């Protein structure tokens, strides 16, 4: 049933997630639920597959009111609320249980921080652990320094992380990754398997390093200005329905990511195993990168200490 209401508040939402993906199915379902529950007072229009540009562009369009929200990665907030990137710290998470423990403790704080910055956040959804995947073999940091590594344009935390490993990345938009791999502009990416497959990057890759480098997650945010146009009851309805959508996406993405890793290997992508010494070296430099993040103001020291405490409680 579609309800029509004069003066309905429409939320225009963009994402790079392809149409037909789990995320988009859940978002559309949530949009229909909101429209029904508010008797047509609140509606959603979705722009999937990057048709409105990458995450940086989506944020710019939100600022001028052409969009009202998006499902975006954390890097877009590096000048607005950099602390939201804390879970991206390299080489910190070792198990899914650690992720769940830390997120239970810190997700509410990060969502409050986004609200203080002018964004209503319906939740955080896991994409997965990012692995180095490429056309060339490399298991050590020294080997990785010889590769042509892509990094998302404008993602300062990713740039700083790679710099800590002595890697000079090539920044470019997500839309350029597939053609860049095809032409040899890049030979290596760092991505969760589920994203690499959804965006067809895996078709150009031969190897994956068996070392989870960093945790990647998306945020479903809308502009507080648009949200505050709703009456209190509709705000509550919208929060409740879309928070449930994000929780379901969070669980589904984890299951999809684990399954996708197996799909990559079944398709002939070779798993490279670092030696114990190489693994220790990656971890050591990852810890040094955390200090670099704090010194550069990417993550505040107080939040990092709370993050570490939550990790230690699980271990």
C-alpha positions as a LaTeX table, in Angstrom:
\begin{tabular}{lrrr}
\hline
Residue & $x$ (\AA) & $y$ (\AA) & $z$ (\AA) \\
\hline
Unk1 & 0.00 & 0.00 & 0.00 \\
Unk2 & 1.35 & 3.43 & $-0.91$ \\
Unk3 & 0.03 & 6.38 & 1.05 \\
Unk4 & 0.13 & 9.82 & $-0.52$ \\
Unk5 & 0.45 & 12.88 & 1.67 \\
Unk6 & 0.71 & 16.52 & 0.71 \\
Unk7 & 3.97 & 18.01 & 1.88 \\
Unk8 & 5.63 & 14.65 & 2.56 \\
Unk9 & 9.23 & 14.91 & 3.73 \\
Unk10 & 11.41 & 13.08 & 1.21 \\
Unk11 & 14.87 & 11.78 & 2.15 \\
Unk12 & 17.15 & 11.43 & $-0.87$ \\
Unk13 & 19.79 & 8.83 & 0.05 \\
Unk14 & 22.87 & 7.85 & $-1.99$ \\
Unk15 & 25.37 & 5.00 & $-1.70$ \\
Unk16 & 28.02 & 3.23 & $-3.75$ \\
Unk17 & 26.38 & $-0.10$ & $-2.88$ \\
Unk18 & 25.11 & $-1.64$ & $-6.13$ \\
Unk19 & 21.39 & $-1.96$ & $-6.76$ \\
Unk20 & 20.33 & $-5.50$ & $-5.92$ \\
Unk21 & 22.92 & $-5.81$ & $-3.12$ \\
Unk22 & 21.87 & $-6.92$ & 0.39 \\
Unk23 & 22.24 & $-3.34$ & 1.61 \\
Unk24 & 19.95 & $-1.92$ & $-1.08$ \\
Unk25 & 17.28 & $-4.57$ & $-0.55$ \\
Unk26 & 17.22 & $-3.81$ & 3.18 \\
Unk27 & 17.22 & $-0.04$ & 2.62 \\
Unk28 & 14.32 & $-0.18$ & 0.18 \\
Unk29 & 12.40 & $-2.45$ & 2.55 \\
Unk30 & 13.05 & 0.02 & 5.38 \\
Unk31 & 11.96 & 2.94 & 3.20 \\
Unk32 & 8.64 & 1.25 & 2.42 \\
Unk33 & 8.13 & 0.43 & 6.12 \\
Unk34 & 8.72 & 4.07 & 7.11 \\
Unk35 & 6.32 & 5.33 & 4.45 \\
Unk36 & 3.60 & 2.94 & 5.63 \\
Unk37 & 4.17 & 3.61 & 9.34 \\
Unk38 & 4.02 & 7.41 & 8.84 \\
Unk39 & 1.03 & 7.19 & 6.47 \\
Unk40 & 3.07 & 8.73 & 3.67 \\
Unk41 & 4.44 & 11.68 & 5.66 \\
Unk42 & 8.03 & 10.39 & 5.28 \\
Unk43 & 9.37 & 8.91 & 2.04 \\
Unk44 & 12.74 & 7.74 & 0.75 \\
Unk45 & 14.32 & 7.99 & $-2.68$ \\
Unk46 & 17.49 & 5.93 & $-3.12$ \\
Unk47 & 20.40 & 6.48 & $-5.50$ \\
Unk48 & 22.51 & 3.26 & $-5.49$ \\
Unk49 & 25.61 & 2.22 & $-7.40$ \\
Unk50 & 27.50 & 5.49 & $-7.03$ \\
Unk51 & 25.23 & 7.39 & $-9.47$ \\
Unk52 & 25.59 & 10.49 & $-7.29$ \\
Unk53 & 29.36 & 10.09 & $-7.00$ \\
Unk54 & 31.70 & 8.78 & $-4.33$ \\
Unk55 & 31.28 & 9.32 & $-0.58$ \\
Unk56 & 33.01 & 12.73 & $-0.63$ \\
Unk57 & 30.62 & 13.93 & $-3.34$ \\
Unk58 & 27.62 & 12.58 & $-1.42$ \\
Unk59 & 28.67 & 14.60 & 1.63 \\
Unk60 & 29.06 & 17.76 & $-0.50$ \\
Unk61 & 25.58 & 17.23 & $-1.99$ \\
Unk62 & 24.20 & 16.79 & 1.54 \\
Unk63 & 25.73 & 20.12 & 2.54 \\
Unk64 & 23.89 & 21.96 & $-0.25$ \\
Unk65 & 20.63 & 20.07 & 0.31 \\
Unk66 & 20.60 & 18.11 & $-2.97$ \\
Unk67 & 20.86 & 14.90 & $-0.94$ \\
Unk68 & 19.70 & 14.29 & 2.62 \\
Unk69 & 21.77 & 11.25 & 3.56 \\
Unk70 & 23.89 & 8.33 & 2.54 \\
Unk71 & 25.45 & 5.05 & 3.45 \\
Unk72 & 29.10 & 6.12 & 3.53 \\
Unk73 & 32.46 & 4.93 & 4.79 \\
Unk74 & 34.17 & 6.57 & 7.75 \\
Unk75 & 36.86 & 8.44 & 5.77 \\
Unk76 & 34.45 & 11.20 & 4.72 \\
Unk77 & 34.23 & 12.40 & 8.31 \\
Unk78 & 37.99 & 12.91 & 8.79 \\
Unk79 & 37.58 & 16.72 & 9.02 \\
Unk80 & 34.17 & 16.69 & 10.69 \\
Unk81 & 34.31 & 13.99 & 13.38 \\
Unk82 & 37.55 & 12.03 & 12.92 \\
Unk83 & 37.02 & 9.86 & 16.03 \\
Unk84 & 34.41 & 7.85 & 14.11 \\
Unk85 & 37.35 & 6.17 & 12.34 \\
Unk86 & 38.68 & 4.55 & 15.54 \\
Unk87 & 37.70 & 0.99 & 14.52 \\
Unk88 & 39.74 & 1.44 & 11.31 \\
Unk89 & 42.98 & 1.41 & 13.32 \\
Unk90 & 45.25 & $-1.09$ & 11.53 \\
Unk91 & 46.11 & $-4.51$ & 12.97 \\
Unk92 & 44.05 & $-4.07$ & 16.15 \\
Unk93 & 41.17 & $-6.54$ & 15.83 \\
Unk94 & 42.01 & $-10.25$ & 15.77 \\
Unk95 & 38.62 & $-11.97$ & 16.16 \\
Unk96 & 34.93 & $-11.22$ & 15.48 \\
Unk97 & 34.32 & $-11.50$ & 19.24 \\
Unk98 & 36.71 & $-8.59$ & 19.86 \\
Unk99 & 34.88 & $-6.47$ & 17.29 \\
Unk100 & 31.51 & $-7.20$ & 18.90 \\
Unk101 & 32.76 & $-6.44$ & 22.42 \\
Unk102 & 34.34 & $-3.12$ & 21.45 \\
Unk103 & 31.40 & $-2.02$ & 19.34 \\
Unk104 & 28.89 & $-2.77$ & 22.11 \\
Unk105 & 30.85 & $-0.39$ & 24.32 \\
Unk106 & 31.73 & 2.37 & 21.84 \\
Unk107 & 29.07 & 2.48 & 19.07 \\
Unk108 & 26.73 & 4.71 & 21.15 \\
Unk109 & 29.54 & 7.22 & 21.78 \\
Unk110 & 30.44 & 7.39 & 18.07 \\
Unk111 & 26.79 & 7.85 & 17.06 \\
Unk112 & 26.42 & 10.69 & 19.60 \\
Unk113 & 29.53 & 12.33 & 18.16 \\
Unk114 & 28.03 & 12.25 & 14.67 \\
Unk115 & 24.79 & 13.77 & 15.99 \\
Unk116 & 26.76 & 16.59 & 17.61 \\
Unk117 & 28.35 & 17.20 & 14.18 \\
Unk118 & 24.94 & 17.56 & 12.51 \\
Unk119 & 24.25 & 14.02 & 11.32 \\
Unk120 & 21.60 & 11.63 & 12.59 \\
Unk121 & 23.20 & 8.18 & 12.47 \\
Unk122 & 20.90 & 5.16 & 12.36 \\
Unk123 & 23.77 & 2.81 & 13.04 \\
Unk124 & 27.09 & 1.28 & 12.06 \\
Unk125 & 27.17 & $-1.67$ & 9.67 \\
Unk126 & 30.12 & $-3.97$ & 9.26 \\
Unk127 & 31.56 & $-4.38$ & 5.77 \\
Unk128 & 34.34 & $-6.70$ & 6.89 \\
Unk129 & 38.04 & $-7.02$ & 7.54 \\
Unk130 & 40.12 & $-5.52$ & 4.75 \\
Unk131 & 42.82 & $-7.68$ & 3.19 \\
Unk132 & 45.58 & $-6.74$ & 0.76 \\
Unk133 & 44.69 & $-8.18$ & $-2.65$ \\
Unk134 & 46.75 & $-7.77$ & $-5.76$ \\
Unk135 & 48.25 & $-8.89$ & $-9.03$ \\
Unk136 & 51.71 & $-9.46$ & $-7.53$ \\
Unk137 & 53.03 & $-11.59$ & $-4.68$ \\
Unk138 & 54.01 & $-9.82$ & $-1.47$ \\
Unk139 & 53.90 & $-11.07$ & 2.11 \\
Unk140 & 56.31 & $-8.68$ & 3.84 \\
Unk141 & 56.16 & $-4.93$ & 4.41 \\
Unk142 & 59.31 & $-4.56$ & 2.29 \\
Unk143 & 57.55 & $-6.40$ & $-0.55$ \\
Unk144 & 54.44 & $-4.25$ & $-0.18$ \\
Unk145 & 56.51 & $-1.08$ & $-0.60$ \\
Unk146 & 57.23 & $-2.09$ & $-4.21$ \\
Unk147 & 53.54 & $-2.30$ & $-5.12$ \\
Unk148 & 51.22 & 0.28 & $-6.70$ \\
Unk149 & 48.60 & 0.53 & $-3.96$ \\
Unk150 & 45.24 & 2.28 & $-4.40$ \\
Unk151 & 43.71 & 4.31 & $-1.59$ \\
Unk152 & 40.36 & 6.15 & $-1.54$ \\
Unk153 & 40.62 & 9.81 & $-2.55$ \\
Unk154 & 40.45 & 12.07 & 0.50 \\
Unk155 & 40.76 & 9.24 & 3.04 \\
Unk156 & 43.40 & 10.74 & 5.30 \\
Unk157 & 43.40 & 7.84 & 7.77 \\
Unk158 & 44.11 & 5.34 & 4.98 \\
Unk159 & 46.90 & 7.57 & 3.65 \\
Unk160 & 48.47 & 7.87 & 7.10 \\
Unk161 & 48.19 & 4.14 & 7.72 \\
Unk162 & 49.93 & 3.24 & 4.47 \\
Unk163 & 52.55 & 5.91 & 5.16 \\
Unk164 & 53.26 & 4.27 & 8.54 \\
Unk165 & 54.03 & 1.05 & 6.64 \\
Unk166 & 56.34 & 3.02 & 4.31 \\
Unk167 & 53.92 & 2.61 & 1.39 \\
Unk168 & 53.20 & 5.55 & $-0.92$ \\
Unk169 & 49.65 & 4.96 & $-2.17$ \\
Unk170 & 47.92 & 6.26 & $-5.30$ \\
Unk171 & 44.73 & 8.08 & $-4.25$ \\
Unk172 & 41.75 & 7.86 & $-6.59$ \\
Unk173 & 37.96 & 7.61 & $-6.47$ \\
Unk174 & 36.27 & 4.23 & $-6.11$ \\
Unk175 & 34.93 & 4.54 & $-9.67$ \\
Unk176 & 38.52 & 4.50 & $-10.97$ \\
Unk177 & 39.60 & 1.29 & $-9.22$ \\
Unk178 & 38.41 & $-1.27$ & $-11.78$ \\
Unk179 & 39.79 & 0.61 & $-14.83$ \\
Unk180 & 42.95 & 1.38 & $-12.82$ \\
Unk181 & 43.52 & $-2.33$ & $-12.14$ \\
Unk182 & 42.80 & $-3.12$ & $-15.80$ \\
Unk183 & 45.34 & $-0.58$ & $-17.10$ \\
Unk184 & 47.99 & $-1.22$ & $-14.43$ \\
Unk185 & 47.66 & 2.18 & $-12.72$ \\
Unk186 & 47.23 & 0.10 & $-9.53$ \\
Unk187 & 48.25 & $-3.49$ & $-8.87$ \\
Unk188 & 47.05 & $-3.75$ & $-5.25$ \\
Unk189 & 43.99 & $-2.79$ & $-3.23$ \\
Unk190 & 43.03 & $-3.17$ & 0.41 \\
Unk191 & 39.40 & $-4.17$ & 0.73 \\
Unk192 & 36.97 & $-6.50$ & 2.45 \\
Unk193 & 36.28 & $-9.47$ & 0.13 \\
Unk194 & 32.55 & $-8.66$ & $-0.08$ \\
Unk195 & 33.28 & $-5.16$ & $-1.43$ \\
Unk196 & 35.92 & $-6.44$ & $-3.89$ \\
Unk197 & 33.38 & $-8.87$ & $-5.37$ \\
Unk198 & 30.41 & $-6.46$ & $-5.35$ \\
Unk199 & 32.48 & $-3.91$ & $-7.29$ \\
Unk200 & 34.03 & $-6.58$ & $-9.58$ \\
Unk201 & 37.60 & $-5.76$ & $-8.52$ \\
Unk202 & 38.29 & $-9.45$ & $-7.85$ \\
Unk203 & 38.22 & $-10.12$ & $-11.61$ \\
Unk204 & 41.60 & $-8.36$ & $-11.89$ \\
Unk205 & 43.30 & $-9.90$ & $-8.83$ \\
Unk206 & 45.45 & $-13.00$ & $-8.36$ \\
Unk207 & 46.53 & $-12.99$ & $-4.70$ \\
Unk208 & 45.14 & $-12.21$ & $-1.25$ \\
Unk209 & 47.37 & $-11.81$ & 1.80 \\
Unk210 & 46.07 & $-13.89$ & 4.73 \\
Unk211 & 46.33 & $-11.03$ & 7.21 \\
Unk212 & 43.31 & $-8.94$ & 8.28 \\
Unk213 & 44.70 & $-5.41$ & 8.08 \\
Unk214 & 41.82 & $-3.21$ & 9.21 \\
Unk215 & 38.11 & $-3.28$ & 10.02 \\
Unk216 & 35.88 & $-1.52$ & 7.49 \\
Unk217 & 32.35 & $-0.35$ & 8.26 \\
Unk218 & 29.66 & 1.91 & 6.86 \\
Unk219 & 27.46 & 4.53 & 8.48 \\
Unk220 & 23.86 & 5.29 & 7.55 \\
Unk221 & 23.51 & 9.02 & 8.20 \\
Unk222 & 20.96 & 11.70 & 7.35 \\
Unk223 & 21.16 & 15.44 & 7.74 \\
Unk224 & 19.90 & 16.59 & 11.14 \\
Unk225 & 18.26 & 19.58 & 9.41 \\
Unk226 & 16.04 & 17.32 & 7.29 \\
Unk227 & 15.38 & 14.95 & 10.20 \\
Unk228 & 14.22 & 17.81 & 12.44 \\
Unk229 & 11.48 & 18.71 & 9.94 \\
Unk230 & 9.61 & 15.62 & 11.15 \\
Unk231 & 7.28 & 15.61 & 14.11 \\
Unk232 & 8.50 & 13.80 & 17.23 \\
Unk233 & 6.46 & 10.65 & 16.58 \\
Unk234 & 7.73 & 10.32 & 12.99 \\
Unk235 & 11.32 & 10.88 & 14.18 \\
Unk236 & 10.92 & 8.01 & 16.64 \\
Unk237 & 9.39 & 5.77 & 13.95 \\
Unk238 & 12.17 & 6.58 & 11.48 \\
Unk239 & 14.92 & 5.92 & 14.04 \\
Unk240 & 13.37 & 2.63 & 15.11 \\
Unk241 & 12.82 & 1.20 & 11.62 \\
Unk242 & 16.14 & 2.31 & 10.13 \\
Unk243 & 18.14 & 1.24 & 13.21 \\
Unk244 & 16.67 & $-2.23$ & 12.69 \\
Unk245 & 17.66 & $-2.10$ & 8.99 \\
Unk246 & 21.26 & $-1.29$ & 9.95 \\
Unk247 & 21.36 & $-4.08$ & 12.57 \\
Unk248 & 20.14 & $-6.58$ & 9.98 \\
Unk249 & 22.66 & $-5.30$ & 7.40 \\
Unk250 & 25.42 & $-5.57$ & 10.01 \\
Unk251 & 24.68 & $-9.28$ & 10.62 \\
Unk252 & 24.09 & $-10.08$ & 6.94 \\
Unk253 & 27.31 & $-8.37$ & 5.85 \\
Unk254 & 29.38 & $-10.47$ & 8.26 \\
Unk255 & 27.90 & $-13.71$ & 6.92 \\
Unk256 & 28.31 & $-12.50$ & 3.32 \\
Unk257 & 31.93 & $-11.47$ & 3.89 \\
Unk258 & 32.95 & $-14.86$ & 5.33 \\
Unk259 & 31.24 & $-16.66$ & 2.44 \\
Unk260 & 32.80 & $-14.31$ & $-0.13$ \\
Unk261 & 36.32 & $-15.05$ & 1.10 \\
Unk262 & 35.70 & $-18.71$ & 0.30 \\
Unk263 & 34.31 & $-17.73$ & $-3.13$ \\
Unk264 & 37.52 & $-15.82$ & $-3.94$ \\
Unk265 & 39.65 & $-18.86$ & $-3.16$ \\
Unk266 & 37.30 & $-21.15$ & $-5.11$ \\
Unk267 & 37.73 & $-18.87$ & $-8.14$ \\
Unk268 & 41.46 & $-19.42$ & $-8.07$ \\
Unk269 & 42.74 & $-16.41$ & $-6.14$ \\
Unk270 & 45.79 & $-17.65$ & $-4.25$ \\
Unk271 & 46.08 & $-17.21$ & $-0.48$ \\
Unk272 & 49.50 & $-15.89$ & 0.54 \\
Unk273 & 50.54 & $-16.73$ & 4.11 \\
Unk274 & 53.06 & $-14.41$ & 5.80 \\
Unk275 & 55.75 & $-15.99$ & 7.97 \\
Unk276 & 55.55 & $-15.54$ & 11.76 \\
Unk277 & 58.28 & $-12.88$ & 11.58 \\
Unk278 & 56.45 & $-11.02$ & 8.81 \\
Unk279 & 53.20 & $-11.17$ & 10.77 \\
Unk280 & 54.92 & $-9.75$ & 13.88 \\
Unk281 & 56.41 & $-6.93$ & 11.79 \\
Unk282 & 53.01 & $-5.99$ & 10.32 \\
Unk283 & 51.52 & $-5.94$ & 13.84 \\
Unk284 & 54.38 & $-3.88$ & 15.29 \\
Unk285 & 54.06 & $-1.21$ & 12.59 \\
Unk286 & 50.27 & $-1.25$ & 13.03 \\
Unk287 & 50.75 & $-0.31$ & 16.68 \\
Unk288 & 53.10 & 2.50 & 15.66 \\
Unk289 & 50.44 & 3.72 & 13.25 \\
Unk290 & 48.05 & 4.15 & 16.20 \\
Unk291 & 50.44 & 6.66 & 17.78 \\
Unk292 & 50.69 & 8.45 & 14.43 \\
Unk293 & 46.87 & 8.67 & 14.28 \\
Unk294 & 46.75 & 10.18 & 17.78 \\
Unk295 & 49.58 & 12.65 & 17.06 \\
Unk296 & 47.84 & 13.77 & 13.86 \\
Unk297 & 44.48 & 14.16 & 15.59 \\
Unk298 & 42.79 & 11.41 & 13.58 \\
Unk299 & 41.73 & 9.76 & 16.84 \\
Unk300 & 41.69 & 11.43 & 20.25 \\
Unk301 & 43.85 & 9.85 & 22.94 \\
Unk302 & 40.95 & 9.46 & 25.36 \\
Unk303 & 38.88 & 7.50 & 22.85 \\
Unk304 & 41.88 & 5.37 & 21.90 \\
Unk305 & 42.40 & 4.48 & 25.57 \\
Unk306 & 38.73 & 3.47 & 25.90 \\
Unk307 & 39.08 & 1.44 & 22.70 \\
Unk308 & 42.16 & $-0.37$ & 24.07 \\
Unk309 & 40.43 & $-1.02$ & 27.41 \\
Unk310 & 37.46 & $-2.59$ & 25.62 \\
Unk311 & 39.84 & $-4.76$ & 23.58 \\
Unk312 & 41.76 & $-5.88$ & 26.66 \\
Unk313 & 38.50 & $-6.78$ & 28.43 \\
Unk314 & 37.74 & $-9.26$ & 25.62 \\
Unk315 & 41.26 & $-10.72$ & 25.64 \\
\hline
\end{tabular}
